[in-house]
Amino acid sequence: MPERTRTLVMTGATSGLGACALARLTARPGTRAIIGARPSSTRPALDAVEMLPLDLSSLSEVRAFAAAVTDRLNGEPIDMLVLNAGAQFRSTAARSAEGFELTFAVNHLAHYLLARLLLPAVADGGRIVLTTSDTHDPKIFRRAPTRLEVRRWAQAPGSPASAYAASKLGNLLTAEGIAALPETAERQITAIAFNPGLTGGTGLSREFPAALSRAMRALRPVFILLSRLRPELYMNTPEHAGDVLAQLAEGTLTPPPGRVYASLVRGQLTFPDPSALAQDPAAREELWQDSADLTGLPAR
């Protein structure tokens, strides 16, 4: 009997580590990929990939994408849901279609909503991976949050760097929240928050001058040297980070029981404790409920 086609649904798949992960995942025969991207994005030259329009700065567009994915699936389940897209903006004055601060809206609220809408379509035994960052942790990044303020972050989160850190904490707590759902345990769905670490050649800083991205890549040997003292400064390549993301999505790499956070540290995959705030069940529940309210969903 032929093996069932496995289905991947992914954001952040047109550049950087996401494009590398997509290429690896679709290289396996019998894989179908549906990716969401802005119409201006470069379409991947891969036969198994269908690209649907998705603007993460609009929750109504997120809902339309989820509906389009469900329509395309026609009852077939999602084996891998990879929510990898991310952005960082030069100012926190930029707003989403609903009036939320743009970094928090794109990185957290849109992916929270998408995960909630598509969770019922995830296969039993399927995997959900959200890309987070070690910048969520005050021990690593001094502008990381030390207390949960979801509603403030959605409106006026402070500096662009602190807005990014807050959004990445949101991704991590969303993965923790999914993992804690009774439905997830009953259906043996694995939820993972993946920190690829500092990675050159990504589309994360697309709002910044291209020269800055080129300089970052050129300075990779310097960052690797500095990482002997500060491991978080080790710069991964998109190919390596994408390969690890793909392996987490397909299950060839998996966290130990009870672990959700997977982090590349000096190029090696580790499963450390996240920040104290990210380990707090009360914070996880508060983020879940506030995010549900902000995105127009019931808490459960």
VOBA-1610 file (N, C-alpha, C; in pm, whole numbers, padded with zeros to 5 digits, always signed):
BEGIN
Met+00086-00120+00000Met+00000+00000+00000Met+00089+00124+00000Pro+00066+00221-00091Pro+00154+00338-00096Pro+00144+00422+00031Glu+00257+00482+00068Glu+00262+00567+00187Glu+00185+00695+00162Arg+00112+00741+00266Arg+00034+00863+00255Arg+00127+00983+00236Thr+00085+01075+00149Thr+00160+01199+00131Thr+00164+01275+00264Arg+00282+01322+00300Arg+00291+01405+00421Arg+00281+01551+00381Thr+00212+01628+00465Thr+00183+01768+00432Thr+00252+01861+00529Leu+00317+01962+00471Leu+00384+02068+00545Leu+00310+02199+00519Val+00280+02273+00624Val+00229+02410+00612Val+00330+02499+00684Met+00372+02606+00617Met+00487+02681+00669Met+00476+02830+00639Thr+00524+02911+00733Thr+00546+03053+00708Thr+00698+03077+00714Gly+00741+03187+00656Gly+00884+03218+00659Gly+00967+03118+00581Ala+00916+03078+00463Ala+00981+02972+00386Ala+01048+03020+00259Thr+01049+03151+00234Thr+01099+03199+00105Thr+01241+03254+00110Ser+01299+03262+00229Ser+01437+03312+00238Ser+01502+03257+00363Gly+01634+03273+00371Gly+01708+03239+00490Gly+01693+03095+00533Leu+01693+03073+00663Leu+01690+02937+00715Leu+01559+02867+00680Gly+01450+02943+00664Gly+01322+02882+00627Gly+01326+02821+00489Ala+01390+02890+00393Ala+01403+02836+00258Ala+01489+02710+00259Cys+01592+02709+00342Cys+01677+02591+00352Cys+01600+02473+00412Ala+01519+02501+00515Ala+01437+02395+00575Ala+01336+02342+00475Leu+01272+02432+00401Leu+01174+02391+00301Leu+01236+02299+00197Ala+01355+02334+00149Ala+01422+02252+00047Ala+01451+02112+00101Arg+01495+02103+00225Arg+01523+01971+00282Arg+01394+01890+00298Leu+01290+01953+00350Leu+01167+01880+00378Leu+01099+01832+00249Thr+01103+01913+00145Thr+01037+01873+00020Thr+01125+01783-00067Ala+01250+01763-00026Ala+01337+01672-00102Ala+01293+01527-00084Arg+01221+01500+00024Arg+01172+01363+00046Arg+01050+01339-00042Pro+01050+01234-00122Pro+00934+01206-00208Pro+00806+01190-00125Gly+00697+01232-00183Gly+00569+01219-00114Gly+00541+01330-00015Thr+00611+01445-00029Thr+00588+01559+00059Thr+00520+01671-00019Arg+00415+01723+00038Arg+00343+01836-00019Arg+00359+01955+00074Ala+00391+02071+00021Ala+00409+02190+00103Ala+00315+02301+00060Ile+00251+02364+00157Ile+00172+02485+00135Ile+00238+02593+00219Ile+00285+02698+00154Ile+00352+02804+00227Ile+00275+02934+00213Gly+00281+03014+00319Gly+00219+03145+00316Gly+00326+03252+00302Ala+00306+03345+00211Ala+00405+03451+00190Ala+00338+03571+00124Arg+00401+03685+00138Arg+00352+03804+00070Arg+00365+03785-00081Pro+00273+03840-00159Pro+00279+03823-00306Pro+00410+03869-00366Ser+00479+03962-00301Ser+00606+04012-00354Ser+00723+03918-00328Ser+00701+03815-00246Ser+00810+03723-00212Ser+00850+03638-00332Thr+00975+03596-00333Thr+01024+03507-00438Thr+00963+03369-00423Arg+00903+03319-00529Arg+00840+03188-00523Arg+00946+03079-00527Pro+00946+02984-00434Pro+01045+02876-00438Pro+01033+02793-00565Ala+01146+02760-00625Ala+01147+02680-00748Ala+01144+02532-00712Leu+01037+02492-00644Leu+01022+02355-00599Leu+00886+02303-00642Asp+00883+02189-00708Asp+00758+02137-00765Asp+00654+02107-00659Ala+00697+02065-00541Ala+00602+02020-00439Ala+00543+02134-00357Val+00573+02258-00395Val+00535+02373-00311Val+00422+02453-00376Glu+00320+02482-00298Glu+00212+02572-00339Glu+00220+02695-00248Met+00227+02812-00307Met+00237+02936-00230Met+00102+03007-00229Leu+00055+03039-00110Leu-00070+03113-00093Leu-00039+03249-00032Pro-00114+03353-00068Pro-00086+03486-00013Pro-00112+03493+00137Leu-00019+03555+00208Leu-00033+03571+00352Leu+00040+03698+00395Asp-00034+03790+00453Asp+00023+03911+00512Asp+00003+03900+00663Leu+00112+03873+00734Leu+00103+03851+00878Leu+00073+03979+00956Ser+00074+04093+00888Ser+00041+04217+00957Ser-00109+04242+00963Ser-00188+04146+00915Ser-00334+04159+00916Ser-00395+04029+00967Leu-00466+04034+01078Leu-00529+03914+01132Leu-00638+03861+01040Ser-00704+03949+00966Ser-00805+03901+00871Ser-00738+03824+00758Glu-00617+03866+00717Glu-00542+03791+00615Glu-00497+03655+00670Val-00461+03652+00797Val-00425+03524+00860Val-00544+03430+00858Arg-00661+03481+00890Arg-00781+03397+00887Arg-00811+03348+00745Ala-00792+03436+00647Ala-00816+03396+00508Ala-00717+03289+00464Phe-00591+03301+00506Phe-00491+03200+00473Phe-00527+03066+00536Ala-00565+03068+00664Ala-00603+02943+00732Ala-00721+02877+00661Ala-00818+02958+00619Ala-00933+02903+00548Ala-00892+02845+00413Ala-00800+02913+00343Ala-00753+02864+00214Ala-00675+02733+00230Val-00595+02724+00335Val-00521+02600+00362Val-00619+02486+00389Thr-00717+02512+00473Thr-00817+02409+00504Thr-00888+02363+00378Asp-00920+02458+00291Asp-00986+02423+00164Asp-00895+02337+00077Arg-00765+02374+00069Arg-00672+02297-00013Arg-00651+02156+00043Leu-00653+02143+00174Leu-00629+02012+00235Leu-00742+01915+00205Asn-00864+01967+00196Asn-00979+01882+00164Asn-00986+01760+00255Gly-00965+01783+00384Gly-00976+01677+00483Gly-00846+01606+00516Glu-00742+01627+00436Glu-00612+01566+00467Glu-00546+01642+00582Pro-00475+01571+00671Pro-00417+01639+00787Pro-00284+01707+00756Ile-00246+01797+00845Ile-00115+01862+00840Ile-00019+01781+00926Asp+00087+01733+00868Asp+00186+01657+00944Asp+00287+01748+01013Met+00320+01859+00948Met+00419+01953+01002Met+00367+02095+00983Leu+00347+02165+01094Leu+00307+02306+01091Leu+00426+02386+01143Val+00493+02458+01055Val+00617+02529+01090Val+00591+02679+01078Leu+00591+02747+01191Leu+00562+02891+01196Leu+00695+02963+01220Asn+00761+02995+01110Asn+00899+03041+01115Asn+00915+03190+01082Ala+00817+03251+01020Ala+00834+03390+00976Ala+00859+03483+01094Gly+00938+03585+01069Gly+00966+03683+01173Gly+01017+03812+01112Ala+01001+03920+01186Ala+01046+04050+01137Ala+01085+04136+01256Gln+01172+04232+01229Gln+01206+04333+01329Gln+01210+04467+01257Phe+01147+04566+01314Phe+01132+04696+01249Phe+01212+04803+01322Arg+01245+04909+01249Arg+01331+05013+01304Arg+01258+05104+01403Ser+01126+05096+01402Ser+01048+05181+01492Ser+00929+05103+01544Thr+00889+05132+01666Thr+00769+05069+01721Thr+00644+05151+01691Ala+00660+05254+01609Ala+00544+05335+01569Ala+00461+05266+01461Ala+00523+05172+01388Ala+00450+05102+01281Ala+00340+05016+01341Arg+00225+05010+01273Arg+00107+04941+01325Arg+00057+04836+01227Ser-00005+04734+01282Ser-00070+04632+01200Ser-00205+04684+01152Ala-00273+04604+01071Ala-00405+04644+01021Ala-00504+04668+01134Glu-00485+04596+01244Glu-00576+04610+01359Glu-00526+04713+01460Gly-00413+04778+01432Gly-00362+04883+01520Gly-00264+04837+01625Phe-00216+04712+01616Phe-00118+04662+01712Phe+00024+04698+01667Glu+00115+04708+01764Glu+00256+04731+01731Glu+00302+04620+01637Leu+00371+04658+01529Leu+00388+04568+01415Leu+00475+04446+01444Thr+00585+04462+01516Thr+00670+04347+01545Thr+00594+04243+01625Phe+00525+04287+01730Phe+00450+04194+01814Phe+00334+04132+01736Ala+00271+04211+01651Ala+00159+04160+01571Ala+00204+04053+01473Val+00312+04079+01400Val+00360+03985+01298Val+00419+03860+01361Asn+00508+03880+01459Asn+00581+03765+01513Asn+00496+03679+01606His+00418+03744+01692His+00342+03667+01790His+00194+03652+01758Leu+00120+03764+01751Leu-00025+03752+01741Leu-00069+03675+01617Ala-00006+03702+01503Ala-00043+03633+01379Ala-00017+03483+01390His+00096+03446+01450His+00129+03303+01460His+00048+03233+01569Tyr+00016+03305+01675Tyr-00075+03249+01775Tyr-00208+03216+01709Leu-00263+03313+01636Leu-00391+03292+01568Leu-00382+03176+01469Leu-00277+03172+01390Leu-00263+03068+01289Leu-00251+02930+01354Ala-00175+02921+01462Ala-00162+02793+01533Ala-00296+02747+01587Arg-00372+02839+01644Arg-00504+02803+01699Arg-00599+02758+01588Leu-00599+02831+01476Leu-00693+02799+01369Leu-00661+02665+01301Leu-00532+02633+01291Leu-00492+02512+01218Leu-00469+02391+01307Leu-00466+02411+01438Leu-00444+02297+01528Leu-00542+02182+01504Pro-00672+02208+01483Pro-00763+02095+01458Pro-00727+02012+01335Ala-00654+02073+01240Ala-00617+02001+01117Ala-00485+01928+01129Val-00412+01948+01239Val-00283+01880+01255Val-00308+01731+01281Ala-00229+01649+01216Ala-00245+01503+01225Ala-00214+01454+01366Asp-00278+01346+01406Asp-00237+01277+01528Asp-00091+01237+01511Gly-00009+01269+01609Gly+00134+01243+01597Gly+00208+01349+01519Gly+00138+01457+01478Gly+00201+01564+01401Gly+00288+01654+01487Arg+00351+01751+01422Arg+00445+01838+01492Arg+00419+01984+01456Ile+00428+02068+01559Ile+00414+02212+01542Ile+00543+02276+01592Val+00608+02355+01507Val+00733+02421+01546Val+00716+02572+01527Leu+00742+02647+01634Leu+00745+02793+01626Leu+00889+02839+01645Thr+00933+02930+01562Thr+01069+02982+01576Thr+01070+03095+01679Thr+01151+03078+01781Thr+01165+03176+01887Thr+01307+03232+01884Ser+01354+03284+01995Ser+01489+03342+02001Ser+01538+03344+02144Asp+01669+03330+02163Asp+01723+03340+02298Asp+01717+03483+02351Thr+01679+03578+02266Thr+01662+03716+02314Thr+01542+03728+02408His+01463+03622+02423His+01351+03626+02518His+01400+03623+02662Asp+01528+03588+02684Asp+01581+03558+02817Asp+01666+03674+02870Pro+01627+03735+02982Pro+01706+03846+03037Pro+01849+03809+03073Lys+01875+03681+03097Lys+02013+03639+03128Lys+02103+03650+03005Ile+02041+03652+02888Ile+02117+03659+02763Ile+02106+03796+02699Phe+01987+03855+02708Phe+01960+03982+02640Phe+01897+04078+02740Arg+01964+04189+02768Arg+01921+04275+02878Arg+01787+04343+02853Arg+01742+04348+02728Arg+01612+04411+02700Arg+01498+04309+02693Ala+01526+04188+02732Ala+01421+04086+02735Ala+01323+04116+02848Pro+01198+04072+02835Pro+01099+04102+02939Pro+01127+04027+03069Thr+01100+04092+03179Thr+01111+04028+03311Thr+00974+04006+03374Arg+00871+04060+03312Arg+00734+04033+03355Arg+00644+04035+03232Leu+00530+03970+03246Leu+00439+03956+03132Leu+00347+04078+03123Glu+00345+04142+03005Glu+00262+04260+02982Glu+00208+04254+02839Val+00130+04152+02809Val+00088+04125+02672Val+00013+04243+02612Arg-00079+04300+02685Arg-00161+04409+02629Arg-00076+04535+02607Arg+00021+04560+02693Arg+00110+04674+02669Arg+00199+04647+02548Trp+00253+04525+02538Trp+00339+04492+02424Trp+00263+04508+02292Ala+00135+04479+02293Ala+00056+04490+02171Ala+00035+04635+02129Gln+00061+04728+02220Gln+00038+04870+02190Gln+00165+04954+02193Ala+00242+04945+02301Ala+00358+05033+02318Ala+00469+04958+02390Pro+00543+04871+02321Pro+00638+04781+02388Pro+00773+04842+02421Gly+00797+04968+02391Gly+00929+05025+02418Gly+01015+05031+02293Ser+01140+04991+02304Ser+01233+04998+02193Ser+01207+04886+02092Pro+01256+04900+01967Pro+01243+04791+01870Pro+01304+04660+01920Ala+01416+04669+01991Ala+01480+04547+02042Ala+01394+04480+02148Ser+01335+04558+02238Ser+01249+04498+02341Ser+01120+04445+02281Ala+01070+04509+02175Ala+00950+04458+02107Ala+00978+04322+02046Tyr+01096+04307+01985Tyr+01133+04178+01926Tyr+01145+04071+02034Ala+01212+04103+02144Ala+01230+04007+02251Ala+01095+03963+02309Ala+01003+04059+02327Ala+00870+04025+02379Ala+00794+03935+02283Ser+00807+03961+02154Ser+00736+03878+02055Ser+00791+03735+02055Lys+00921+03721+02078Lys+00981+03588+02079Lys+00946+03511+02206Leu+00929+03584+02318Leu+00875+03520+02437Leu+00733+03472+02409Gly+00657+03553+02334Gly+00523+03511+02296Gly+00523+03382+02216Asn+00616+03368+02121Asn+00626+03244+02044Asn+00655+03125+02135Leu+00747+03144+02228Leu+00785+03035+02319Leu+00670+02995+02410Leu+00602+03094+02467Leu+00490+03062+02554Leu+00372+03004+02476Thr+00357+03041+02349Thr+00254+02979+02266Thr+00282+02831+02247Ala+00407+02797+02219Ala+00444+02656+02205Ala+00420+02581+02336Glu+00457+02646+02448Glu+00433+02585+02579Glu+00283+02565+02601Gly+00203+02665+02559Gly+00059+02654+02576Gly-00001+02542+02493Ile+00046+02527+02371Ile-00002+02417+02286Ile+00034+02283+02348Ala+00158+02272+02397Ala+00203+02146+02457Ala+00122+02109+02580Ala+00068+02210+02650Ala-00008+02185+02773Ala-00154+02150+02749Leu-00202+02163+02625Leu-00342+02134+02598Leu-00372+01984+02611Pro-00483+01947+02673Pro-00519+01804+02680Pro-00529+01742+02541Glu-00580+01818+02443Glu-00593+01767+02306Glu-00457+01729+02248Thr-00356+01808+02280Thr-00223+01781+02228Thr-00170+01649+02281Ala-00187+01626+02411Ala-00142+01500+02471Ala-00221+01382+02417Glu-00352+01398+02408Glu-00437+01288+02361Glu-00402+01249+02218Arg-00368+01347+02135Arg-00341+01321+01994Arg-00191+01306+01965Gln-00110+01308+02071Gln+00035+01290+02060Gln+00099+01388+01961Ile+00053+01512+01969Ile+00111+01619+01887Ile+00230+01678+01963Thr+00341+01697+01897Thr+00460+01754+01958Thr+00469+01903+01923Ala+00483+01987+02025Ala+00501+02130+02005Ala+00643+02168+02046Ile+00709+02245+01961Ile+00849+02281+01984Ile+00867+02430+01958Ala+00944+02496+02044Ala+00989+02633+02020Ala+01138+02626+01989Phe+01177+02666+01868Phe+01315+02650+01821Phe+01386+02785+01815Asn+01498+02794+01884Asn+01585+02911+01876Asn+01702+02879+01783Pro+01706+02939+01663Pro+01817+02911+01573Pro+01943+02989+01607Gly+01935+03076+01708Gly+02050+03158+01742Gly+02074+03266+01638Leu+02178+03339+01657Leu+02217+03442+01560Leu+02248+03375+01427Thr+02176+03413+01323Thr+02189+03346+01194Thr+02203+03450+01084Gly+02308+03440+01006Gly+02329+03533+00897Gly+02242+03499+00777Gly+02221+03599+00691Gly+02153+03574+00564Gly+02006+03547+00574Thr+01938+03599+00679Thr+01794+03580+00690Thr+01721+03706+00646Gly+01589+03695+00632Gly+01507+03811+00597Gly+01455+03886+00718Leu+01506+03851+00838Leu+01455+03909+00961Leu+01466+04061+00961Ser+01580+04113+00916Ser+01602+04258+00922Ser+01581+04324+00787Arg+01474+04283+00716Arg+01452+04336+00582Arg+01424+04485+00582Glu+01386+04542+00698Glu+01361+04685+00706Glu+01491+04764+00724Phe+01601+04693+00747Phe+01729+04760+00770Phe+01809+04763+00640Pro+01909+04850+00630Pro+01988+04858+00507Pro+02051+04725+00470Ala+02052+04693+00340Ala+02111+04567+00294Ala+02258+04558+00330Ala+02325+04673+00337Ala+02468+04673+00371Ala+02490+04616+00510Leu+02394+04638+00600Leu+02408+04585+00736Leu+02407+04433+00734Ser+02316+04374+00657Ser+02310+04228+00648Ser+02438+04171+00587Arg+02489+04239+00484Arg+02614+04192+00422Arg+02730+04201+00520Ala+02733+04308+00597Ala+02841+04324+00695Ala+02833+04215+00802Met+02712+04183+00844Met+02695+04078+00945Met+02751+03945+00895Arg+02719+03912+00770Arg+02768+03785+00714Arg+02920+03788+00702Ala+02975+03901+00661Ala+03120+03911+00645Ala+03193+03898+00778Leu+03126+03939+00885Leu+03189+03935+01017Leu+03166+03804+01092Arg+03113+03703+01022Arg+03085+03576+01089Arg+03206+03521+01165Pro+03328+03521+01108Pro+03443+03470+01185Pro+03465+03545+01317Val+03437+03676+01316Val+03453+03755+01438Val+03350+03711+01542Phe+03226+03693+01499Phe+03122+03649+01591Phe+03154+03512+01649Ile+03207+03423+01567Ile+03242+03289+01616Ile+03351+03299+01721Leu+03447+03388+01700Leu+03553+03408+01799Leu+03496+03464+01929Leu+03409+03563+01918Leu+03348+03623+02037Leu+03261+03523+02114Ser+03209+03425+02043Ser+03118+03328+02106Ser+03189+03239+02207Arg+03322+03241+02209Arg+03393+03165+02312Arg+03364+03222+02450Leu+03337+03352+02454Leu+03300+03417+02580Leu+03150+03435+02594Arg+03082+03461+02481Arg+02937+03480+02480Arg+02876+03385+02377Pro+02835+03264+02419Pro+02788+03164+02323Pro+02677+03212+02231Glu+02593+03307+02280Glu+02481+03356+02198Glu+02528+03436+02077Leu+02655+03473+02071Leu+02708+03549+01958Leu+02759+03459+01845Tyr+02756+03330+01865Tyr+02795+03239+01758Tyr+02698+03254+01641Met+02750+03279+01521Met+02663+03300+01406Met+02650+03172+01325Asn+02529+03118+01321Asn+02501+03000+01241Asn+02479+03039+01095Thr+02495+02944+01007Thr+02459+02966+00867Thr+02312+02933+00848Pro+02246+02993+00750Pro+02106+02956+00723Pro+02092+02809+00690Glu+02192+02752+00623Glu+02185+02611+00584Glu+02182+02520+00707His+02269+02550+00804His+02274+02465+00924His+02148+02484+01008Ala+02111+02611+01034Ala+01992+02636+01114Ala+01867+02580+01047Gly+01860+02592+00913Gly+01746+02537+00840Gly+01740+02387+00844Asp+01856+02324+00841Asp+01861+02178+00849Asp+01809+02129+00984Val+01847+02198+01091Val+01800+02160+01224Val+01650+02184+01235Leu+01602+02297+01184Leu+01458+02325+01184Leu+01382+02215+01111Ala+01433+02172+00996Ala+01367+02066+00920Ala+01363+01935+00999Gln+01473+01903+01065Gln+01477+01778+01141Gln+01382+01780+01261Leu+01368+01896+01324Leu+01271+01908+01433Leu+01129+01894+01380Ala+01104+01950+01261Ala+00969+01943+01203Ala+00932+01802+01163Glu+01025+01727+01109Glu+00992+01593+01061Glu+01013+01484+01166Gly+01077+01519+01278Gly+01088+01423+01387Gly+01216+01343+01392Thr+01312+01373+01306Thr+01441+01304+01317Thr+01522+01360+01435Leu+01488+01480+01480Leu+01536+01535+01606Leu+01413+01566+01691Thr+01420+01538+01818Thr+01304+01565+01903Thr+01348+01599+02044Pro+01279+01688+02113Pro+01318+01721+02251Pro+01298+01602+02345Pro+01370+01599+02455Pro+01344+01498+02558Pro+01203+01515+02613Pro+01147+01413+02675Pro+01012+01424+02732Pro+01000+01544+02826Gly+00891+01618+02808Gly+00866+01732+02895Gly+00934+01860+02853Arg+01015+01855+02748Arg+01086+01974+02700Arg+01018+02028+02575Val+01013+02160+02564Val+00955+02227+02448Val+01060+02313+02378Tyr+01152+02369+02455Tyr+01250+02465+02403Tyr+01372+02392+02347Ala+01401+02418+02218Ala+01519+02363+02151Ala+01604+02480+02104Ser+01733+02481+02138Ser+01816+02598+02113Ser+01951+02558+02054Leu+01988+02625+01944Leu+02122+02607+01889Leu+02219+02694+01969Val+02316+02630+02030Val+02419+02699+02107Val+02554+02662+02048Arg+02621+02761+01991Arg+02749+02740+01920Arg+02736+02628+01818Gly+02622+02628+01750Gly+02600+02534+01641Gly+02548+02399+01682Gln+02537+02373+01811Gln+02490+02244+01859Gln+02349+02257+01916Leu+02264+02158+01885Leu+02127+02163+01936Leu+02126+02120+02082Thr+02067+02206+02165Thr+02055+02179+02308Thr+01909+02196+02349Phe+01876+02150+02466Phe+01739+02161+02518Phe+01744+02221+02659Pro+01786+02348+02668Pro+01805+02412+02799Pro+01674+02461+02858Asp+01682+02506+02982Asp+01569+02577+03041Asp+01557+02713+02974Pro+01437+02755+02935Pro+01419+02893+02888Pro+01420+02987+03007Ser+01384+03112+02986Ser+01383+03210+03094Ser+01285+03168+03204Ala+01303+03227+03321Ala+01213+03196+03432Ala+01069+03228+03397Leu+01047+03339+03326Leu+00913+03378+03286Leu+00852+03275+03190Ala+00934+03222+03102Ala+00885+03124+03005Ala+00852+02990+03071Gln+00901+02968+03192Gln+00872+02843+03264Gln+00752+02857+03359Asp+00695+02975+03367Asp+00589+03003+03464Asp+00453+02964+03407Pro+00386+02862+03462Pro+00255+02822+03409Pro+00152+02935+03414Ala+00161+03022+03514Ala+00066+03133+03522Ala+00089+03231+03407Ala+00215+03256+03374Ala+00246+03344+03261Ala+00198+03282+03130Arg+00220+03153+03116Arg+00174+03082+02996Arg+00023+03096+02980Glu-00050+03078+03088Glu-00196+03087+03081Glu-00242+03229+03053Glu-00175+03326+03116Glu-00213+03466+03093Glu-00187+03507+02949Leu-00072+03468+02895Leu-00043+03500+02755Leu-00146+03436+02663Trp-00182+03311+02690Trp-00280+03240+02607Trp-00413+03314+02605Gln-00459+03354+02724Gln-00589+03418+02733Gln-00587+03559+02674Asp-00484+03636+02703Asp-00476+03771+02647Asp-00463+03767+02495Ser-00384+03674+02444Ser-00367+03662+02299Ser-00496+03620+02232Ala-00571+03532+02298Ala-00701+03491+02244Ala-00794+03612+02235Asp-00796+03694+02338Asp-00881+03811+02339Asp-00840+03911+02230Leu-00710+03933+02215Leu-00661+04029+02116Leu-00685+03982+01972Thr-00689+03852+01951Thr-00710+03798+01817Thr-00854+03756+01790Gly-00941+03777+01889Gly-01082+03748+01867Gly-01120+03601+01877Leu-01045+03525+01959Leu-01073+03383+01975Leu-01123+03356+02118Pro-01196+03248+02137Pro-01225+03207+02275Pro-01096+03155+02339Ala-01088+03163+02470Ala-00966+03119+02537Ala-00939+02971+02515Arg-01045+02893+02504Arg-01031+02748+02480Arg-01131+02704+02374
//
